[in-house]
């Protein structure tokens, strides 16, 4: 690369040269990269093309799952969730034992590998909720249920500083990755005090329709609140709200 000299200095491309402004001033360099036609046809790039195709498929599947659970994720996610979920979707896709390399997909992969995925590493469910719970998915009826027996909130929920109340939230989605569609249902408990009083039994039943032919995912999380002058406010904009995939029913 070289430095631009003279009175007129600009940014952009002219022929095989790219002009840009960097930390050292206005610079110029030759365009790099591989010719698009060569990349698409050269056998030496076959593995790269296959990897790129599967990565794109995993990224699209991750986006669809995030869209399905958008109502819950928007208040319980970290800044790296997109990349982390795409990486996990790649692991799912790579378990496809029937498709050829480059054509492997999430549908024929192992969706169960997503069970336990945490959407917010800044507030994980595994380090926030210590109460026993049971998560079940009944594909025949379409019922996706989370049951929590009575527990002492202050002892079994590790709440972020300032918490006075909380909600247990859940959602289930049957996701059609091939046609980029989904059915989702979400439920939440009433607002509950974070104190030393035993809670009532919490039962959240999410329904995605009977006999779904698609993978079903069930997520569980907590929303923290602070009471100020009789009003309830989401605590710290949900930065430490946990949310995780607690049950997966693949095909």
LINKAUR-V571496 format. One record per helix or strand of 2 or more residues. SS is the DSSP state (H for helix, E for strand). FROM is the first residue (numbers start at 1). LEN is the number of residues. Records with the same first field share a line. If there is no record, write none. Layout:
BEGIN
SS->FROM-LEN + FROM-LEN
END
This chain:
BEGIN
E->2-2 + 12-3 + 17-6 + 25-6 + 134-5 + 143-6 + 165-12 + 181-8 + 192-2 + 202-6 + 215-14 + 231-4 + 243-7
H->36-6 + 43-26 + 70-4 + 81-13 + 111-4 + 125-3 + 153-4 + 235-4
END
